[in-house]
Amino acid sequence: MRILLLVSAFNGLSQRVWCALRDAGHEVGVLLAGSEREIVDGVHAAAPELILCPYLKDRVPAEIWQRFRTVILHPGPVGDRGPSSLDWAIAEGARSWGVTALQAVEELDAGPIWAARTFPLPAVPPRKSALYTGPVSDAALECALEVVAKAGDPSFTPVPAEETPTQIPGAGPRPMMRQADRAFDWADPTETIMRRIRAADGTPGVLSEVGGLSAYVYDTHPGPVRKARPGTLLGRRQGAILVATGDGSLWLGHLRPAEGGIKLPATTALGERLRGVADSPVQAYAEPEIPNAYRQVRYRRTGTIGWLHFDFYNGAMAPGHCRRLLTALRHAIAQDTRVLVLRGGTEAFSNGIHLNVIEAAPDPAGAAWASIRAINEVCREIITCTRQVVVAAYAGSAGAGGVMLGLGADVVAARDGIVLNPYYDMGLFGSELHTYTLPRRVGTDRAQHLIDGKLPVSTAQAVRIGLVDEIGPRHPEAYAQWLTLLAERHSDARAARKRRAAKARRLAAERIPLDVFETRELAEMSRDIYADRSGFSAARGAFVRKTRPAATPRQLLLAGNTGPVLAGRPRPGNAGPADRRLPSAVRPAVPVVA
């Protein structure tokens, strides 16, 4: 079937639906929603048999839904309406929620029903972003696949909304949630504050006052019980701050200053306002876990297996994150284990360097350079580790340098349903030693195709091309159990010893030292960062400030669509596609799986 995804952004859910439909053999394109005229022209140029809207904040023009079958994936159960569905569900403590696929009509979220799914919500309030990338994404994909199947059935007719029973009590039309609905007082109970903040994470955040700064707050975690005046800043650690509440405390990881600021680690946003606020004690990796301690990186071992878990907000890694991960990685490698599992967060394994921190720095070019050098150190440590069999566990999706981060591991094990973006955008050549690791996994030609194509990759495709070795279950707990069995399998003493020895021999026999790959990458990156040859500064600013693209990238359009595009035309004076080729001097003669 010829399917068009009409979306406000090609986000994680849209990418997952795009990948799944393409894997199923459909012809799938994307149109980023712009003005009404742009939508109408773009749809007519694509001439789809079906339009799916997995993430659309705009109204579908009547000229489109009256002529083309158009189905909206709404993140709420049957009967729910409004733009703040997940916000209300989390804020009000709903115990179950759903996704509904409904046909576009004049009234928003009121069309006939094509498919619906429900799922339980945890008692502990989830972050809205985690709910969206987890149960909502799963339910939306199931609905999308059912819609496509029904669209191929000439006898199918969607059921009018008024004839469909409400699946969840209380579901109904709700207004957009305003800041007045989200407001809290620091004297409120910890659970109340945490629920309000998590219902707005990662957008729009909750407006509050922190350390004298009016800011939107995000990324909250329970803190230890402390007796202090509510709102008092009690400590700081790894970019987060500890704030006293009515009955305890909360860690805040990120803030966005109300006056035209961008989202940043809380300590960066507060700056001099933290004068006199003490650093919370650093816990050694070997010590038992302290309840409600703020830790972005954790290490534990079970017998001959070491587990290194890191979870950075939105998968973004500033130099401080990289240094913490590198220190933990070296600690883990020094242990007498046979297997080391390097596992990222469930929302995101890693998305590479932290663009917001770079954008806010007094010297953005210097900050970008420091960031890429820091993440390269982590990649090098993974590539050169011969003391353990290294398993890179992609529990969450990954983009840009985040995909490349784990490719130097001996085994790459992905959770089913995540999406990988193994290419560089933002006007950067890219580093993370990808010119060494990527061709060894997928071959030189395919590596070049992935880099130039700038398209997401599903886990099914990733395992077919060798980017990923193993795929585990979608459910996080089932994936954790599967990952344990995988690590135990690789911890066999004889097999692990042979694998480590083979890797050591291969590294020693490399004709071109690892330094050569990094030097070339950094030479290219220096032109992007300091000379801005490919528009890194503007692209970074647009990403950080969530500026809508002017048009849809060419590679996402349906074949035959001749509408305006962003990609495909080299900028005058900039490197064209031919300049991105790996030079023959650094291409491996025979691709080898790392």
C-alpha positions as CSV (number, residue, x, y, z in Angstrom):
1,M,0.0,0.0,0.0
2,R,1.1,3.6,-0.7
3,I,1.0,5.3,2.8
4,L,1.8,8.8,3.8
5,L,2.7,9.8,7.4
6,L,1.5,13.3,8.0
7,V,3.3,14.5,11.1
8,S,4.3,17.6,13.0
9,A,7.8,16.1,13.5
10,F,9.5,12.9,12.5
11,N,9.8,11.9,16.1
12,G,10.5,8.6,17.7
13,L,6.9,7.2,17.3
14,S,6.7,8.4,13.7
15,Q,10.0,6.8,12.9
16,R,8.9,3.5,14.5
17,V,5.7,3.4,12.5
18,W,7.6,4.3,9.3
19,C,10.1,1.5,9.9
20,A,7.5,-1.1,10.8
21,L,5.4,-0.3,7.7
22,R,8.4,-0.4,5.4
23,D,9.5,-3.7,6.9
24,A,6.0,-5.0,6.1
25,G,6.6,-4.2,2.5
26,H,4.6,-1.0,2.1
27,E,5.6,2.2,0.3
28,V,5.8,4.8,3.0
29,G,6.6,8.5,2.9
30,V,6.5,11.4,5.3
31,L,5.2,14.9,5.0
32,L,6.0,17.4,7.7
33,A,2.9,19.5,8.4
34,G,3.4,23.2,7.5
35,S,0.8,25.7,6.3
36,E,-2.6,24.4,5.1
37,R,-1.6,25.1,1.5
38,E,1.7,23.2,2.0
39,I,-0.2,20.2,3.4
40,V,-2.7,20.2,0.6
41,D,0.0,20.5,-2.1
42,G,2.2,17.9,-0.4
43,V,-0.6,15.3,-0.1
44,H,-1.7,15.7,-3.7
45,A,1.9,15.3,-4.9
46,A,2.3,12.1,-2.8
47,A,-1.1,10.7,-4.0
48,P,-1.3,8.2,-1.1
49,E,-3.9,5.4,-0.7
50,L,-3.9,6.0,3.1
51,I,-2.7,8.9,5.4
52,L,-1.7,8.0,8.9
53,C,-1.0,10.7,11.5
54,P,1.0,9.2,14.4
55,Y,2.1,12.6,15.7
56,L,0.1,15.6,14.5
57,K,-0.6,18.8,16.4
58,D,-2.2,20.5,13.5
59,R,-5.7,20.3,12.0
60,V,-6.0,18.2,8.8
61,P,-7.4,20.4,6.1
62,A,-10.9,19.5,5.0
63,E,-9.8,19.3,1.4
64,I,-7.5,16.4,2.5
65,W,-9.7,14.3,4.9
66,Q,-12.7,14.6,2.5
67,R,-10.7,13.1,-0.4
68,F,-8.1,10.9,1.3
69,R,-8.6,8.3,4.0
70,T,-6.9,10.0,6.9
71,V,-6.5,8.3,10.3
72,I,-5.3,10.0,13.5
73,L,-3.4,8.0,16.2
74,H,-4.7,9.8,19.3
75,P,-2.8,9.1,22.6
76,G,-6.0,8.5,24.6
77,P,-8.7,5.8,25.0
78,V,-12.0,5.8,23.2
79,G,-14.0,8.9,24.2
80,D,-10.9,10.9,25.2
81,R,-10.4,14.2,23.3
82,G,-8.0,17.1,23.6
83,P,-4.3,18.0,23.1
84,S,-3.2,17.2,26.7
85,S,-4.3,13.6,27.0
86,L,-1.2,12.1,28.6
87,D,-0.7,15.1,30.8
88,W,-4.1,14.7,32.4
89,A,-3.7,10.9,32.7
90,I,-0.5,11.2,34.7
91,A,-1.5,14.3,36.7
92,E,-4.7,12.7,37.9
93,G,-3.2,9.2,38.6
94,A,-5.2,7.2,36.0
95,R,-4.6,3.5,36.4
96,S,-5.1,2.6,32.8
97,W,-5.0,4.5,29.5
98,G,-5.0,3.9,25.8
99,V,-4.5,4.9,22.1
100,T,-7.3,5.3,19.6
101,A,-7.1,5.3,15.8
102,L,-9.8,7.5,14.5
103,Q,-10.7,9.0,11.1
104,A,-10.1,12.7,10.6
105,V,-13.3,14.8,10.5
106,E,-14.1,18.4,11.1
107,E,-14.3,18.1,14.9
108,L,-10.9,17.1,16.5
109,D,-10.7,13.6,17.9
110,A,-14.3,12.9,17.1
111,G,-14.2,10.7,14.0
112,P,-15.2,7.1,13.5
113,I,-13.0,4.5,15.2
114,W,-10.6,2.3,13.2
115,A,-8.8,0.6,16.1
116,A,-8.1,1.0,19.9
117,R,-5.8,-0.4,22.5
118,T,-5.6,0.0,26.3
119,F,-2.8,-0.5,28.7
120,P,-2.2,-0.2,32.5
121,L,-0.3,2.7,34.1
122,P,2.0,2.3,37.0
123,A,1.2,3.6,40.5
124,V,4.4,5.5,40.5
125,P,3.9,8.5,38.1
126,P,5.9,7.9,34.9
127,R,7.6,10.7,33.0
128,K,5.4,11.7,30.1
129,S,8.3,11.1,27.7
130,A,8.8,7.6,29.1
131,L,5.1,6.8,28.8
132,Y,5.1,8.1,25.2
133,T,8.1,6.1,24.1
134,G,6.9,3.0,25.9
135,P,3.3,1.8,26.3
136,V,1.9,4.6,24.0
137,S,4.3,3.8,21.2
138,D,3.5,0.1,21.5
139,A,-0.2,0.6,21.4
140,A,0.0,3.2,18.6
141,L,2.0,0.8,16.5
142,E,-0.5,-2.0,17.0
143,C,-3.3,0.4,16.0
144,A,-1.4,1.6,12.9
145,L,-0.8,-2.0,11.7
146,E,-4.5,-2.8,12.3
147,V,-5.6,0.3,10.4
148,V,-3.4,-0.7,7.4
149,A,-4.9,-4.2,7.4
150,K,-8.4,-2.8,7.5
151,A,-7.7,-0.2,4.8
152,G,-7.0,-3.1,2.5
153,D,-10.4,-4.7,3.2
154,P,-13.1,-3.1,0.9
155,S,-15.8,-4.3,3.2
156,F,-14.5,-2.5,6.4
157,T,-16.3,0.5,7.7
158,P,-15.1,2.4,10.8
159,V,-17.5,2.5,13.8
160,P,-18.9,6.0,14.7
161,A,-17.4,7.3,17.9
162,E,-20.8,7.7,19.5
163,E,-21.5,4.0,19.0
164,T,-18.2,2.8,20.5
165,P,-18.4,2.2,24.3
166,T,-15.9,4.1,26.4
167,Q,-13.1,1.7,27.5
168,I,-11.9,3.7,30.5
169,P,-14.2,5.3,33.0
170,G,-14.0,9.1,33.0
171,A,-12.5,9.4,29.5
172,G,-14.0,12.4,27.7
173,P,-13.2,15.8,26.2
174,R,-10.5,17.7,28.2
175,P,-9.1,21.1,27.6
176,M,-5.5,21.9,27.0
177,M,-3.6,21.7,30.3
178,R,-2.4,25.2,31.3
179,Q,0.4,26.2,33.7
180,A,-2.3,27.0,36.3
181,D,-3.4,23.3,36.2
182,R,0.2,22.2,36.6
183,A,1.2,24.6,39.4
184,F,2.5,23.3,42.8
185,D,4.0,24.7,46.0
186,W,7.3,23.4,47.3
187,A,5.4,22.8,50.6
188,D,3.3,20.2,48.9
189,P,4.0,16.5,49.4
190,T,6.9,15.0,47.3
191,E,4.6,12.7,45.4
192,T,2.3,15.5,44.4
193,I,5.1,17.7,43.1
194,M,6.8,14.8,41.3
195,R,3.5,13.8,39.6
196,R,2.9,17.4,38.3
197,I,6.4,17.7,36.9
198,R,6.5,14.3,35.3
199,A,3.1,15.0,33.6
200,A,4.9,17.8,31.8
201,D,8.2,16.1,31.0
202,G,9.8,16.7,28.4
203,T,7.4,19.5,27.3
204,P,6.3,22.0,28.4
205,G,7.7,21.6,31.9
206,V,6.2,23.2,35.0
207,L,6.9,26.9,35.8
208,S,8.3,27.3,39.3
209,E,10.9,29.3,41.2
210,V,14.2,27.5,42.0
211,G,17.0,29.2,43.8
212,G,15.5,32.6,42.9
213,L,15.3,31.7,39.2
214,S,11.9,31.6,37.5
215,A,12.2,28.5,35.3
216,Y,10.4,25.5,33.9
217,V,11.4,22.3,35.8
218,Y,11.9,18.8,34.4
219,D,13.6,15.5,35.1
220,T,12.6,14.8,38.7
221,H,13.6,11.9,41.0
222,P,12.8,11.2,44.6
223,G,15.3,12.5,47.1
224,P,16.1,11.5,50.7
225,V,14.0,12.6,53.6
226,R,15.3,16.0,54.8
227,K,13.8,18.5,57.2
228,A,14.3,22.0,55.7
229,R,12.2,24.9,54.6
230,P,10.4,23.9,51.4
231,G,12.1,25.2,48.3
232,T,15.5,25.3,49.9
233,L,18.4,24.0,47.8
234,L,20.0,21.2,49.8
235,G,22.7,19.9,47.5
236,R,24.0,19.4,44.0
237,R,25.3,16.4,42.1
238,Q,26.1,15.5,38.6
239,G,24.2,18.5,37.2
240,A,21.1,18.0,39.4
241,I,20.0,19.9,42.4
242,L,18.2,18.7,45.6
243,V,15.2,20.8,46.6
244,A,13.3,20.5,49.9
245,T,9.6,19.6,49.7
246,G,6.8,19.5,52.3
247,D,7.7,16.0,53.4
248,G,11.2,15.3,52.0
249,S,13.1,16.3,48.9
250,L,13.3,16.0,45.1
251,W,16.2,15.9,42.7
252,L,15.7,18.2,39.7
253,G,17.9,17.3,36.7
254,H,17.0,20.0,34.2
255,L,15.6,23.6,34.1
256,R,14.6,26.0,31.4
257,P,14.8,29.7,32.4
258,A,11.5,31.4,31.8
259,E,13.0,34.4,30.1
260,G,14.0,33.0,26.7
261,G,16.3,30.2,28.0
262,I,16.8,26.7,26.7
263,K,16.6,23.4,28.7
264,L,19.9,22.7,30.5
265,P,21.3,20.7,33.4
266,A,20.0,22.3,36.6
267,T,23.4,23.3,37.9
268,T,24.3,25.0,34.5
269,A,21.0,26.9,34.4
270,L,21.4,28.2,38.0
271,G,25.1,29.0,37.7
272,E,26.1,31.6,40.4
273,R,22.9,31.1,42.2
274,L,24.3,27.9,43.6
275,R,27.1,29.6,45.4
276,G,27.3,28.0,48.9
277,V,25.2,24.9,47.9
278,A,27.3,21.9,48.8
279,D,28.1,19.0,46.5
280,S,26.4,15.8,47.7
281,P,28.9,13.1,48.5
282,V,30.0,10.9,45.7
283,Q,29.3,7.2,46.2
284,A,32.0,4.7,45.3
285,Y,31.0,2.1,42.7
286,A,31.8,-0.7,45.1
287,E,29.4,0.6,47.8
288,P,25.8,-0.6,48.1
289,E,23.2,1.6,46.5
290,I,22.0,4.4,48.7
291,P,18.2,4.8,48.6
292,N,17.1,7.9,46.6
293,A,20.7,8.8,45.7
294,Y,21.0,10.6,42.3
295,R,23.2,8.5,40.1
296,Q,23.4,8.7,36.3
297,V,25.9,5.8,36.1
298,R,25.8,2.6,38.2
299,Y,27.9,-0.5,38.4
300,R,27.2,-3.9,39.9
301,R,28.4,-7.4,39.4
302,T,26.8,-10.8,39.6
303,G,29.5,-13.4,39.6
304,T,31.6,-13.2,36.5
305,I,29.4,-10.5,34.9
306,G,29.7,-6.8,35.4
307,W,26.8,-4.5,34.7
308,L,27.4,-0.9,33.9
309,H,24.2,1.1,33.5
310,F,24.0,4.7,32.4
311,D,21.0,6.8,31.9
312,F,21.4,10.4,30.7
313,Y,18.3,12.7,30.2
314,N,17.2,12.4,26.5
315,G,20.4,10.5,25.8
316,A,22.4,13.7,25.6
317,M,26.1,13.5,26.7
318,A,28.0,16.6,27.7
319,P,31.7,16.3,28.7
320,G,30.8,15.8,32.3
321,H,28.6,12.8,31.4
322,C,31.3,11.3,29.3
323,R,33.9,11.7,32.0
324,R,31.6,10.0,34.6
325,L,30.9,7.1,32.1
326,L,34.6,6.8,31.3
327,T,35.6,6.6,34.9
328,A,33.0,3.9,35.6
329,L,34.0,2.1,32.4
330,R,37.6,1.9,33.5
331,H,36.5,0.8,37.0
332,A,34.4,-2.0,35.4
333,I,37.2,-3.1,33.1
334,A,39.6,-3.4,36.0
335,Q,37.4,-6.0,37.7
336,D,38.0,-9.7,37.3
337,T,34.8,-10.4,35.4
338,R,34.5,-12.2,32.0
339,V,31.6,-10.2,30.6
340,L,30.8,-6.5,30.8
341,V,27.3,-5.3,29.9
342,L,27.1,-1.6,29.0
343,R,23.4,-0.7,29.1
344,G,21.9,2.7,28.3
345,G,18.5,4.0,29.4
346,T,15.1,2.6,28.3
347,E,14.1,5.9,26.7
348,A,17.4,6.4,25.0
349,F,20.6,4.5,24.8
350,S,22.5,7.6,23.7
351,N,21.9,10.4,21.3
352,G,25.5,11.7,21.2
353,I,26.8,15.1,22.2
354,H,24.6,17.5,24.3
355,L,23.6,20.2,21.8
356,N,21.8,22.3,24.4
357,V,24.9,22.6,26.6
358,I,27.0,23.5,23.5
359,E,24.5,26.1,22.4
360,A,24.4,27.8,25.8
361,A,28.2,27.8,26.3
362,P,30.1,31.2,26.1
363,D,32.2,29.5,23.4
364,P,30.0,27.0,21.5
365,A,32.7,25.9,19.2
366,G,35.1,25.1,22.1
367,A,32.3,23.3,23.9
368,A,31.5,21.2,20.8
369,W,35.1,20.3,20.4
370,A,35.4,19.3,24.1
371,S,32.3,17.2,23.8
372,I,33.4,15.2,20.8
373,R,36.8,14.6,22.3
374,A,35.2,13.4,25.6
375,I,32.8,11.0,23.9
376,N,35.6,9.7,21.7
377,E,37.5,8.6,24.9
378,V,34.5,6.5,25.9
379,C,34.3,4.9,22.4
380,R,38.0,4.1,22.4
381,E,37.8,2.4,25.8
382,I,35.0,0.1,24.5
383,I,36.9,-0.7,21.3
384,T,40.2,-1.5,23.0
385,C,38.8,-3.5,25.9
386,T,40.2,-7.1,25.9
387,R,39.8,-8.0,29.5
388,Q,36.1,-8.7,29.1
389,V,33.6,-9.6,26.4
390,V,31.8,-6.3,26.0
391,V,28.0,-6.4,25.4
392,A,26.5,-3.1,24.3
393,A,22.8,-3.3,25.4
394,Y,20.6,-0.8,23.4
395,A,17.6,-0.8,25.7
396,G,16.4,2.4,24.1
397,S,16.6,4.1,20.8
398,A,19.8,5.9,19.7
399,G,20.7,8.6,17.3
400,A,23.8,10.1,15.7
401,G,26.9,9.4,17.8
402,G,24.8,7.4,20.2
403,V,24.5,4.5,17.7
404,M,28.2,4.6,17.0
405,L,29.1,4.7,20.8
406,G,28.4,1.0,21.2
407,L,29.5,-0.4,17.9
408,G,33.0,-1.2,19.2
409,A,31.6,-3.8,21.6
410,D,31.9,-7.5,20.9
411,V,28.1,-8.0,21.0
412,V,25.4,-5.4,20.2
413,A,22.1,-6.5,21.8
414,A,19.0,-4.3,21.1
415,R,15.6,-4.3,22.6
416,D,12.9,-5.0,20.0
417,G,11.0,-2.0,18.7
418,I,13.7,0.6,19.3
419,V,14.8,2.8,16.4
420,L,18.4,3.5,15.4
421,N,19.6,6.5,13.4
422,P,23.1,5.5,12.3
423,Y,24.0,8.8,10.5
424,Y,25.2,12.3,11.3
425,D,23.1,15.4,10.8
426,M,23.3,18.9,12.1
427,G,26.1,19.8,9.6
428,L,28.6,17.5,11.3
429,F,30.9,14.9,9.7
430,G,30.8,12.9,12.9
431,S,33.3,11.1,15.0
432,E,33.0,8.5,17.8
433,L,35.5,6.5,15.7
434,H,32.6,5.5,13.4
435,T,34.9,5.3,10.4
436,Y,36.6,2.4,12.2
437,T,33.7,0.5,13.7
438,L,30.8,1.0,11.3
439,P,32.5,-0.5,8.1
440,R,33.7,-3.5,10.2
441,R,30.1,-4.3,11.1
442,V,28.2,-3.7,7.9
443,G,30.8,-3.3,5.2
444,T,32.2,-0.2,3.6
445,D,29.5,0.3,1.0
446,R,26.6,-0.2,3.3
447,A,28.3,2.0,5.9
448,Q,28.4,4.8,3.4
449,H,24.8,4.2,2.4
450,L,23.7,4.5,6.0
451,I,25.6,7.7,6.5
452,D,24.5,9.3,3.3
453,G,20.9,8.0,3.4
454,K,20.0,9.7,6.7
455,L,17.1,7.3,7.4
456,P,16.1,5.5,10.6
457,V,16.7,1.7,10.9
458,S,14.5,-0.8,12.7
459,T,15.9,-3.6,14.8
460,A,14.8,-6.1,12.2
461,Q,16.8,-4.3,9.5
462,A,19.7,-3.7,11.8
463,V,20.2,-7.4,12.6
464,R,19.9,-8.2,8.8
465,I,22.7,-5.9,7.9
466,G,24.9,-6.7,10.9
467,L,24.5,-3.4,12.8
468,V,23.0,-5.4,15.6
469,D,23.8,-9.0,16.7
470,E,20.9,-9.9,18.9
471,I,17.3,-8.7,19.4
472,G,15.7,-9.2,22.8
473,P,12.0,-8.8,23.9
474,R,10.2,-5.5,23.8
475,H,9.0,-5.4,27.4
476,P,11.7,-3.9,29.6
477,E,11.6,-6.5,32.3
478,A,11.6,-9.4,29.8
479,Y,14.5,-7.7,28.0
480,A,16.4,-7.5,31.3
481,Q,15.9,-11.2,31.9
482,W,16.9,-12.1,28.3
483,L,20.0,-9.9,28.6
484,T,21.0,-11.8,31.8
485,L,20.8,-15.1,29.9
486,L,22.8,-13.6,27.0
487,A,25.5,-12.4,29.3
488,E,25.7,-15.7,31.0
489,R,26.0,-17.5,27.7
490,H,29.0,-15.3,26.8
491,S,30.6,-15.8,30.3
492,D,31.6,-19.4,29.6
493,A,35.3,-19.3,30.7
494,R,36.7,-21.0,27.6
495,A,34.6,-19.2,25.0
496,A,35.2,-15.8,26.7
497,R,39.0,-16.4,26.8
498,K,39.1,-17.4,23.1
499,R,37.0,-14.4,22.1
500,R,39.1,-11.9,24.1
501,A,42.4,-13.4,22.7
502,A,41.1,-13.2,19.1
503,K,40.1,-9.5,19.7
504,A,43.5,-8.7,21.1
505,R,45.2,-10.3,18.1
506,R,43.0,-8.4,15.7
507,L,43.7,-5.1,17.3
508,A,47.4,-5.7,17.4
509,A,47.4,-6.7,13.7
510,E,45.5,-3.6,12.5
511,R,47.4,-2.1,9.6
512,I,46.1,1.4,10.4
513,P,46.3,2.5,14.0
514,L,43.0,3.6,15.7
515,D,44.6,7.1,16.1
516,V,44.5,7.5,12.3
517,F,40.8,7.1,12.1
518,E,40.2,9.5,15.0
519,T,42.7,12.1,13.6
520,R,40.9,12.1,10.2
521,E,37.5,12.4,11.8
522,L,38.6,15.3,14.1
523,A,40.2,17.0,11.1
524,E,36.8,17.0,9.4
525,M,35.0,17.9,12.5
526,S,37.2,20.9,13.1
527,R,36.0,22.3,9.8
528,D,32.4,21.8,10.8
529,I,32.8,23.1,14.3
530,Y,35.2,26.0,13.9
531,A,34.7,27.0,10.2
532,D,31.0,26.1,10.2
533,R,31.3,24.8,6.7
534,S,28.0,22.8,6.7
535,G,25.8,25.0,8.9
536,F,26.3,23.3,12.2
537,S,25.6,26.5,14.2
538,A,22.2,27.2,12.5
539,A,21.2,23.6,12.6
540,R,22.1,23.3,16.3
541,G,20.2,26.4,17.1
542,A,17.1,25.3,15.2
543,F,17.2,21.9,17.0
544,V,17.7,23.4,20.5
545,R,14.8,25.9,20.0
546,K,12.5,23.4,18.3
547,T,12.2,25.4,15.2
548,R,10.0,23.7,12.6
549,P,11.8,22.7,9.4
550,A,11.0,24.7,6.4
551,A,10.1,21.6,4.4
552,T,10.3,17.8,4.4
553,P,13.7,16.2,3.7
554,R,13.8,14.7,0.2
555,Q,14.7,11.2,1.4
556,L,11.4,11.0,3.4
557,L,9.1,11.9,0.6
558,L,7.1,9.3,-1.3
559,A,8.4,8.4,-4.7
560,G,7.0,10.9,-7.3
561,N,6.5,13.7,-4.8
562,T,8.1,16.8,-6.2
563,G,7.3,19.1,-3.3
564,P,9.9,21.4,-1.6
565,V,12.7,19.6,0.2
566,L,15.4,20.3,2.7
567,A,18.0,17.7,1.7
568,G,19.6,16.7,-1.6
569,R,21.1,20.0,-2.7
570,P,24.7,20.7,-1.6
571,R,25.1,24.2,-0.2
572,P,27.4,26.4,-2.2
573,G,31.0,26.1,-1.0
574,N,30.2,23.2,1.2
575,A,31.2,19.6,1.0
576,G,28.9,17.6,-1.3
577,P,28.2,13.8,-1.0
578,A,31.4,12.8,-2.8
579,D,33.4,14.6,-0.1
580,R,31.9,12.4,2.6
581,R,33.3,9.1,1.2
582,L,35.8,7.2,3.3
583,P,39.2,7.5,1.7
584,S,40.5,4.2,0.3
585,A,43.5,4.5,2.6
586,V,41.4,3.8,5.7
587,R,38.9,1.4,4.2
588,P,39.3,-2.2,5.5
589,A,40.1,-4.6,2.8
590,V,37.7,-7.2,4.3
591,P,34.8,-6.1,6.5
592,V,35.0,-7.8,9.9
593,V,32.4,-7.8,12.6
594,A,33.9,-6.0,15.6
